[in-house]
């Protein structure tokens, strides 16, 4: 695996996540930024499912690895529960899991 490609992908993925999250926060207090990047990242990983090692290193491991965020996703759910917004927490959790899975499956089927 080419470590330089992982670093390059991560250098693009992390700031992209930040920019998207900050932009979407202007419109809602809900964690739409985290949701959007995790679903998009699932799609990107699905697109690279059967790609070359260099493509996987750049896009799946580097870009999508830095673009997506499990830790922020968990924090968003925890904070919603802490604020007794159980419906918001459940919708975020279930919706993210289902739509993320569908995005990955769709991408894998597109490239197969």
C-alpha positions, 0 to 999 in steps of 0.5 A, a space after each residue: 500500500 502506498 502510504 503517500 496516497 493514504 496521506 494525500 487522501 486523508 489531507 483532502 478528506 478531513 478538511 472536506 468533512 469540516 467544511 461540509 459540517 460547518 456549512 450544514 450547521 448553518 441550517 440546523 442544530 441536528 447533526 446533518 453534517 455527520 450524517 451526510 459525510 458518513 453516508 457519502 463516505 460509505 458510498 465512496 468506500 463502496 465505489 472502491 470495493 474492487 478497485 486497485 490497491 492504489 485507488 483503495 489507499 487514496 479513496 477508501 483508506 485515506 479520503 473516506 477514512 478521514 472524511 467519515 467520523 464514527 466518533 462524532 456520530 457516537 457523540 451526536 447520539 450520546 448528546 441527544 440521549 443526554 438531552 432526552 431527545 430520544 427520537 432524534 437519537 434513534 432516527 440518527 442512529 437507525 437512519 445513518 446505519 440503514 442509509 449508509 448501508 444502502 449507499 455502500 450497497 448501491 456503490 458496490 452494485 454500480 461498479 460490479 
